[in-house]
Amino acid sequence: MYPRKILEYMEGFLISKTVFTSCELGVFDLLLAAGRPLSAEEISQAVGASLDGTQRLLATCTGLQLLNTHRDDRQVLYSNTEQASVYLTRSSPLSLCQSIQYSSRTIYLCWHYLTDAVREGRNQYEKAFGVSSEDLFQALYRSDEEMVKFMQLMNSIWNICGKDVVTAFDLSSFKVICDLGGCSGALAKQCTSAYPECTVTIFDLPKVVHMSREHFVSEADQRISFHEGDFFKDPLPESDLYILARILHDWTDERCIELLRRIYKACKPGGAVLLVEALLNEDGSGPLTVQLYSLNMLVQTEGRERTNAQYATLLAVAGFTDIQYRLTGKIYDAVLGRKET
């Protein structure tokens, strides 16, 4: 018996760091901009790295099927694969570079303390970054730079997955939408694109709204507006539909019910709430990605990933009925609960 799977798991972080480093050095950006295959020497000079280190990095990226190789009489040349050009270059509208940067510089550091998180049952921001985690989003947004990184992460996720979750149900009957914790506005943009008659209000903390206006949402997005506030404390705008995208997984069941009850009270009769989350199988057996995300919620937040039935219970306790869910076939799924007329 050869422990192939166990060895792959042991060395999985090596793959992650190879991708992180290649993006941070700008290898894929350089190859896209060049418009032709480049040698290791050309790449090392352009990114300011050693030739030996660059050769090893490029060889590994080739093994990971992120780069193609081309041989001439004298040397090996490298070019991006299609996936690398689409997802690993900063200029691409579907770029994951910001997600990768956040994974490398924030999540990866938190996961160094996974053992402590499992033992203690709480997040590890204090050990990882020396900041108190009593206020979760004070820790997450511990600096303007960190806040923008997180917002860029959310932007890249919804640029790829947003259309699928906002069209999982036909939401065309909901004309006034409030995206609670709407962050960068990427999901709001997906809503206004999919439903031309709707308007969307992004409700978020004042400093997040400021950053979103400055970096993400332009005046051209005329059907998107902002409302500053804390959704646990401040009045919520009356709306037909409330969206909670990757919000409830940050919080305990008690806090989720508290928020959902506030939404139910503010929601118009006949309105609804749309939850966008990565759903676990009902028996908790997978998907593996969501199981890993739930561990990440332990390391980073107060919450967890849940099954559709668990979200349905939270919604029902808050008063919502006719609860349905749709699987998108991608990372994030949709759960819809309605308020009776």
Backbone torsions as a table, in degrees:
resi	resn	phi	psi	omega
1	MET	NA	125.6	179.6
2	TYR	-109.7	127.7	-173.0
3	PRO	-81.1	58.0	-174.0
4	ARG	-59.0	-47.5	-177.8
5	LYS	-64.2	-43.0	-178.7
6	ILE	-63.5	-40.5	177.8
7	LEU	-64.2	-39.7	176.8
8	GLU	-61.8	-41.8	179.8
9	TYR	-66.8	-40.4	179.5
10	MET	-58.9	-36.5	-172.6
11	GLU	-102.5	8.7	-177.8
12	GLY	-58.6	-35.9	-178.5
13	PHE	-66.4	-23.8	177.8
14	LEU	-64.8	-38.6	178.0
15	ILE	-65.5	-47.2	179.8
16	SER	-55.8	-47.6	-175.9
17	LYS	-69.6	-28.9	174.8
18	THR	-63.5	-45.3	178.5
19	VAL	-65.9	-44.9	179.6
20	PHE	-56.7	-48.9	-176.3
21	THR	-65.8	-41.1	-179.9
22	SER	-62.4	-39.1	177.4
23	CYS	-70.3	-42.8	-178.7
24	GLU	-63.8	-35.0	177.8
25	LEU	-77.4	-17.5	179.7
26	GLY	82.7	26.1	-177.8
27	VAL	-60.5	-47.4	-176.0
28	PHE	-70.7	-35.3	175.9
29	ASP	-62.4	-43.9	-179.1
30	LEU	-61.3	-45.7	-178.1
31	LEU	-67.6	-35.3	176.3
32	LEU	-65.2	-45.8	-177.4
33	ALA	-67.2	-32.3	-176.9
34	ALA	-66.7	-34.2	179.9
35	GLY	72.1	9.3	177.8
36	ARG	-154.5	157.8	176.1
37	PRO	-62.1	144.3	-179.5
38	LEU	-121.6	154.2	176.6
39	SER	-82.6	163.9	177.0
40	ALA	-60.7	-37.0	179.8
41	GLU	-64.6	-43.7	178.1
42	GLU	-62.5	-41.8	-178.7
43	ILE	-67.7	-44.4	-178.4
44	SER	-62.1	-40.4	178.9
45	GLN	-66.7	-41.0	-176.3
46	ALA	-69.8	-35.6	-178.0
47	VAL	-95.0	-2.8	177.4
48	GLY	72.4	42.7	-178.8
49	ALA	-126.1	163.7	179.0
50	SER	-66.7	149.7	178.9
51	LEU	-64.7	-44.6	-178.5
52	ASP	-61.3	-48.0	179.7
53	GLY	-62.9	-40.0	179.9
54	THR	-65.5	-42.2	179.0
55	GLN	-59.7	-42.6	-179.7
56	ARG	-67.3	-41.2	179.8
57	LEU	-64.2	-44.2	-179.6
58	LEU	-65.8	-39.2	178.1
59	ALA	-62.5	-40.4	-180.0
60	THR	-68.5	-41.2	177.3
61	CYS	-62.8	-32.9	175.1
62	THR	-66.5	-43.5	176.7
63	GLY	-61.5	-30.9	178.0
64	LEU	-84.0	2.6	179.2
65	GLN	62.3	35.0	174.0
66	LEU	-100.4	-20.4	177.6
67	LEU	-128.0	149.3	170.7
68	ASN	-100.6	150.9	175.1
69	THR	-113.1	147.7	178.5
70	HIS	-136.0	132.6	-177.0
71	ARG	-111.0	130.7	168.4
72	ASP	-110.7	-166.2	-174.5
73	ASP	-67.3	-24.0	-170.6
74	ARG	-112.1	-28.4	-170.1
75	GLN	-158.4	170.9	175.6
76	VAL	-93.0	135.7	177.1
77	LEU	-115.2	153.6	-175.0
78	TYR	-125.2	145.2	173.0
79	SER	-142.8	161.6	178.5
80	ASN	-71.3	146.1	163.3
81	THR	-74.7	168.7	-179.8
82	GLU	-60.6	-43.4	-179.0
83	GLN	-63.4	-38.6	178.9
84	ALA	-63.9	-41.5	179.3
85	SER	-65.7	-36.8	-176.4
86	VAL	-78.2	-41.4	-169.8
87	TYR	-110.4	-15.2	-173.2
88	LEU	-116.3	13.1	175.4
89	THR	-113.4	140.5	-173.9
90	ARG	-64.8	-29.7	-174.6
91	SER	-81.2	-12.3	-177.6
92	SER	-73.2	138.1	176.6
93	PRO	-63.8	-17.9	178.2
94	LEU	-106.2	20.6	-175.9
95	SER	-59.9	137.0	172.2
96	LEU	-103.3	10.1	-174.8
97	CYS	-58.8	-40.2	-178.9
98	GLN	-69.2	-37.2	175.0
99	SER	-62.5	-41.7	-179.7
100	ILE	-65.1	-41.8	178.7
101	GLN	-62.8	-42.3	179.1
102	TYR	-66.0	-40.5	177.4
103	SER	-61.5	-41.9	-176.8
104	SER	-69.7	-43.9	-169.8
105	ARG	-98.5	-13.1	-179.5
106	THR	-123.0	-62.7	-175.2
107	ILE	-62.3	-42.9	-178.5
108	TYR	-59.8	-39.2	179.4
109	LEU	-69.2	-38.8	177.0
110	CYS	-62.8	-39.7	-177.0
111	TRP	-68.3	-14.5	172.9
112	HIS	-59.4	-24.6	-176.5
113	TYR	-109.0	26.0	-179.7
114	LEU	-59.7	-41.7	179.3
115	THR	-57.6	-44.0	178.2
116	ASP	-64.7	-39.6	-179.8
117	ALA	-62.3	-42.5	179.6
118	VAL	-66.1	-43.4	-180.0
119	ARG	-64.6	-42.3	-172.7
120	GLU	-92.1	-20.6	-178.5
121	GLY	71.5	30.1	179.7
122	ARG	-150.8	165.6	-175.7
123	ASN	-70.3	165.4	-168.4
124	GLN	-120.7	29.4	-179.4
125	TYR	-62.8	-36.2	-177.0
126	GLU	-63.8	-43.3	179.4
127	LYS	-72.5	-39.2	-176.1
128	ALA	-72.6	-38.4	-170.8
129	PHE	-129.8	-1.1	177.9
130	GLY	71.7	24.6	179.0
131	VAL	-120.6	146.5	178.4
132	SER	-67.7	141.5	179.0
133	SER	-108.8	17.8	178.4
134	GLU	-60.5	-41.8	171.9
135	ASP	-102.3	106.1	-171.2
136	LEU	-54.1	-48.2	-174.0
137	PHE	-81.5	-16.1	168.3
138	GLN	-66.5	-35.8	177.1
139	ALA	-72.7	-46.0	-179.6
140	LEU	-62.4	-38.9	-177.9
141	TYR	-105.6	48.7	-172.2
142	ARG	-71.2	-10.9	173.3
143	SER	-153.6	161.3	177.6
144	ASP	-59.8	-39.6	-179.8
145	GLU	-62.2	-43.0	-179.1
146	GLU	-68.0	-37.3	179.1
147	MET	-64.5	-44.5	179.0
148	VAL	-64.0	-39.1	177.7
149	LYS	-60.3	-43.9	179.2
150	PHE	-64.8	-41.5	179.6
151	MET	-65.9	-36.7	176.7
152	GLN	-66.5	-36.9	175.1
153	LEU	-58.4	-49.6	-179.5
154	MET	-63.6	-38.1	178.9
155	ASN	-59.1	-46.8	-177.1
156	SER	-67.6	-36.2	179.0
157	ILE	-63.3	-48.1	-175.6
158	TRP	-76.2	-23.1	172.7
159	ASN	-62.9	-29.1	-178.7
160	ILE	-94.9	-43.2	-172.3
161	CYS	-105.6	-11.1	-169.7
162	GLY	-61.7	-44.8	-177.4
163	LYS	-59.7	-40.5	-177.3
164	ASP	-64.0	-39.5	-175.9
165	VAL	-78.6	-32.6	-179.4
166	VAL	-81.4	-12.0	176.2
167	THR	-110.7	6.1	177.3
168	ALA	-61.4	-35.9	170.4
169	PHE	-115.2	155.6	172.5
170	ASP	-79.0	107.5	-176.8
171	LEU	-102.5	14.4	-172.8
172	SER	-65.1	-21.7	-179.6
173	SER	-77.4	-12.7	-179.2
174	PHE	-95.4	105.2	-174.4
175	LYS	-87.0	-31.0	-177.9
176	VAL	-113.0	111.2	-173.8
177	ILE	-115.9	140.1	174.9
178	CYS	-121.4	118.4	179.0
179	ASP	-95.7	99.2	-176.8
180	LEU	-78.2	126.5	-173.0
181	GLY	68.9	37.1	-172.6
182	GLY	-70.5	-10.4	167.4
183	CYS	55.9	-115.7	-173.2
184	SER	-78.0	-11.1	-178.7
185	GLY	86.5	4.9	-177.8
186	ALA	-64.3	-39.7	179.3
187	LEU	-73.0	-34.8	175.0
188	ALA	-59.3	-40.9	178.7
189	LYS	-64.8	-38.1	177.0
190	GLN	-63.8	-37.2	178.3
191	CYS	-65.0	-48.1	-177.7
192	THR	-67.9	-26.9	176.1
193	SER	-73.1	-42.1	-177.2
194	ALA	-77.4	-30.1	-175.1
195	TYR	-128.7	88.8	-172.4
196	PRO	-60.9	-17.5	-177.6
197	GLU	-95.4	-1.8	-176.3
198	CYS	-92.5	159.1	167.4
199	THR	-120.8	149.4	-177.8
200	VAL	-127.6	129.3	172.1
201	THR	-103.5	124.6	174.8
202	ILE	-88.8	117.6	179.0
203	PHE	-105.0	118.5	-179.7
204	ASP	-158.2	173.8	-179.9
205	LEU	-60.1	148.8	-176.6
206	PRO	-52.0	-43.7	-177.3
207	LYS	-70.3	-28.6	176.4
208	VAL	-71.2	-42.7	177.3
209	VAL	-59.0	-43.8	179.3
210	HIS	-59.3	-46.5	-179.7
211	MET	-65.8	-37.9	-179.4
212	SER	-65.2	-44.0	177.7
213	ARG	-63.2	-37.1	-175.8
214	GLU	-76.2	-35.7	-169.5
215	HIS	-116.9	-21.9	-166.8
216	PHE	-124.6	-40.7	-175.1
217	VAL	-110.7	123.2	-177.1
218	SER	-99.5	170.6	178.0
219	GLU	-65.6	-17.8	178.0
220	ALA	-68.4	-22.0	178.8
221	ASP	-83.5	72.7	-168.1
222	GLN	-70.4	-20.9	-179.1
223	ARG	-94.3	9.2	177.0
224	ILE	-114.3	128.4	177.6
225	SER	-128.1	175.8	-176.5
226	PHE	-125.9	150.9	173.2
227	HIS	-139.2	119.4	-178.4
228	GLU	-84.6	138.6	176.3
229	GLY	166.5	174.7	175.2
230	ASP	-108.5	117.3	-172.1
231	PHE	-69.2	-9.6	173.2
232	PHE	-87.5	-18.2	-171.6
233	LYS	-120.2	-37.9	-169.1
234	ASP	-97.1	155.5	177.3
235	PRO	-57.7	140.4	178.6
236	LEU	-95.9	140.4	177.5
237	PRO	-62.6	140.2	176.4
238	GLU	-68.0	131.0	-176.5
239	SER	-145.7	164.7	174.1
240	ASP	-80.0	-35.9	-176.4
241	LEU	-139.6	134.5	173.0
242	TYR	-111.5	137.0	177.0
243	ILE	-111.4	131.1	172.2
244	LEU	-121.5	96.6	-175.6
245	ALA	-105.7	115.3	-177.1
246	ARG	54.7	42.2	178.8
247	ILE	-109.2	-53.6	-174.0
248	LEU	-64.0	-26.9	-179.8
249	HIS	-68.8	-9.6	177.2
250	ASP	-81.4	-14.1	-164.3
251	TRP	-126.4	159.6	174.4
252	THR	-67.7	164.7	177.9
253	ASP	-57.0	-41.0	-177.4
254	GLU	-62.9	-43.0	179.4
255	ARG	-69.9	-36.3	177.0
256	CYS	-61.1	-46.1	179.8
257	ILE	-63.9	-40.4	177.0
258	GLU	-57.0	-46.0	-179.2
259	LEU	-69.3	-44.0	-178.4
260	LEU	-63.9	-35.4	176.4
261	ARG	-66.3	-37.1	176.5
262	ARG	-64.6	-40.1	178.4
263	ILE	-66.3	-44.1	-179.8
264	TYR	-58.7	-41.4	-179.4
265	LYS	-65.2	-39.0	-177.6
266	ALA	-80.9	-23.8	-172.8
267	CYS	-68.2	140.0	175.6
268	LYS	-67.4	147.1	173.2
269	PRO	-55.3	135.4	-176.4
270	GLY	85.3	-3.4	178.8
271	GLY	-82.0	-171.5	-174.5
272	ALA	-157.4	169.8	171.6
273	VAL	-126.2	135.3	178.1
274	LEU	-110.1	119.0	174.5
275	LEU	-96.6	132.1	176.0
276	VAL	-118.0	110.4	-175.6
277	GLU	-148.0	162.8	170.8
278	ALA	-84.2	117.5	-173.0
279	LEU	-93.9	132.3	170.8
280	LEU	-77.0	152.8	169.3
281	ASN	-59.3	153.7	-175.8
282	GLU	-59.6	-31.8	178.9
283	ASP	-91.8	6.1	178.3
284	GLY	75.0	8.7	-172.8
285	SER	-78.4	-4.3	-178.4
286	GLY	164.7	-167.8	-8.7
287	PRO	-63.5	154.1	-177.6
288	LEU	-56.7	-40.7	-179.8
289	THR	-56.8	-42.0	-177.9
290	VAL	-73.1	-34.3	174.8
291	GLN	-61.6	-41.6	176.9
292	LEU	-65.9	-39.8	176.9
293	TYR	-60.7	-36.7	-179.9
294	SER	-66.4	-37.9	172.6
295	LEU	-62.0	-39.0	178.6
296	ASN	-64.8	-35.2	175.5
297	MET	-63.5	-35.1	175.8
298	LEU	-64.3	-43.9	-177.1
299	VAL	-70.7	-33.8	-170.0
300	GLN	-109.5	-23.4	-169.5
301	THR	-134.4	-164.1	173.0
302	GLU	-101.4	-1.5	-167.3
303	GLY	-108.8	-156.0	-176.5
304	ARG	-163.9	162.9	168.8
305	GLU	-83.9	153.8	-172.9
306	ARG	-136.2	168.0	173.6
307	THR	-85.5	166.9	174.9
308	ASN	-58.4	-41.9	-178.5
309	ALA	-62.8	-37.6	178.9
310	GLN	-67.3	-40.5	176.3
311	TYR	-67.0	-38.5	179.1
312	ALA	-61.7	-38.1	177.6
313	THR	-63.6	-44.6	178.5
314	LEU	-60.4	-43.6	179.7
315	LEU	-64.6	-42.9	-178.2
316	ALA	-65.4	-41.2	178.4
317	VAL	-60.0	-35.5	180.0
318	ALA	-77.3	-11.2	176.8
319	GLY	115.2	-7.5	-177.1
320	PHE	-76.1	149.3	-179.3
321	THR	-129.8	-179.0	179.1
322	ASP	48.2	51.7	-174.2
323	ILE	-83.7	126.7	-179.0
324	GLN	-131.8	160.6	174.6
325	TYR	-137.2	156.4	177.0
326	ARG	-134.4	130.9	173.0
327	LEU	-89.9	133.7	-177.8
328	THR	-93.1	-15.6	-174.6
329	GLY	86.4	-1.0	176.7
330	LYS	-117.0	-159.2	-174.0
331	ILE	-68.0	-43.5	-171.2
332	TYR	-107.4	141.8	-178.4
333	ASP	-120.2	179.3	-173.5
334	ALA	-130.9	138.0	175.9
335	VAL	-127.5	129.5	-177.2
336	LEU	-120.7	128.0	175.0
337	GLY	-122.9	140.5	-174.5
338	ARG	-112.8	152.0	171.7
339	LYS	-100.1	126.9	-176.1
340	GLU	-62.8	150.7	180.0
341	THR	-74.4	NA	NA
